[in-house]
């Protein structure tokens, strides 16, 4: 029975590398895959899944209106050799798209492997991740570490000076220049520091 899988982690845990390795494993056994990546992620070439260690593969770009079920159903009509769906940056999915992925597994009998972040730079869950955590049959954490050696579970957004950013839009595309994976202890400590600096700046403006 096909399942919906969610592989989650903090930044820089090797999610894209794991996705590409999984796709390679299918191709090595003579089976084809469909790869998806969000159009809003412009760090690398649009329409490609790219890992930090240099691995790449072509992928289908999706936005908020993209329907995964109808697209996959149409592809299967001409290519029944598709045996797995793999999706990068799954945190950017909408609720209805997670449901579409679940329907692919349930009605089309094709496993769906989604890889993404669990939470944003404020520690809030992304919409896509929230519903993947709720609806996926198999949930796996890909681990990475904080600079202190503890397990990193938070994604800290930083400015040009390396200071934590606590305000802004939930979605802001960036790499190591904008995000650092840290443990909860250091995330909380840096947030308190940033909040205190904001209060001091506000007080100074009123003087």
Secondary structure, 3 states (H helix, E strand, C coil): CCCEEEEEECCCCCHHHHHHHHHHHHHHCCCEEEEEEECCCCCCCCCEEECCCCCEEECEEECCCCCHHHHHHHHHHHCCCEEEEEECCHHHCCHHHHHHHHHHHHHHCCEEEEEEECECCCCCECHHHHHHHHHCCEEEECCCECCCCCECCEEEEECCCCCECCCCCCCCCCCCCCEEEECHHHHHHHHHHHHHHHHHHHHHHHC
